[in-house]
């Protein structure tokens, strides 16, 4: 993060993908999914990151941010979430069937 133009998200992406560190890079998709589902609610990306690191088992941390990004991009979309196609709907705060 000491490099010009490098924030926490970019630093975590580099640590994860280039150096194999099990970090959580919180982008807009992950921020939305974590808050919408109740997985790791937070008001800031850092709060969500810390919440995710607490609830995601170490064995899954290496790949979890990729999975959450893809879920947010293709299923738990911002404007129209596809809850009817969601594999974790039963565990979601917003999409849980009534």
FENUR-V892681 format. One record per residue. N is the residue number from 1. RES is the residue in one small letter. SS is DSSP state (H for helix, E for strand, - for the rest). Layout:
n res ss
N RES SS
N RES SS
//
This chain:
n res ss
1 x -
2 x -
3 x -
4 x -
5 x -
6 x -
7 x -
8 x H
9 x H
10 x H
11 x H
12 x H
13 x H
14 x H
15 x H
16 x H
17 x H
18 x H
19 x H
20 x -
21 x -
22 x -
23 x -
24 x -
25 x -
26 x -
27 x -
28 x H
29 x H
30 x H
31 x H
32 x H
33 x H
34 x H
35 x H
36 x H
37 x H
38 x -
39 x -
40 x -
41 x -
42 x -
43 x -
44 x -
45 x H
46 x H
47 x H
48 x H
49 x H
50 x H
51 x H
52 x H
53 x H
54 x H
55 x H
56 x -
57 x -
58 x H
59 x H
60 x H
61 x H
62 x H
63 x H
64 x H
65 x H
66 x H
67 x H
68 x H
69 x H
70 x H
71 x H
72 x H
73 x H
74 x H
75 x -
76 x -
77 x -
78 x -
79 x -
80 x -
81 x -
82 x -
83 x H
84 x H
85 x H
86 x -
87 x -
88 x -
89 x H
90 x H
91 x H
92 x -
93 x -
94 x -
95 x -
96 x -
97 x -
98 x -
//
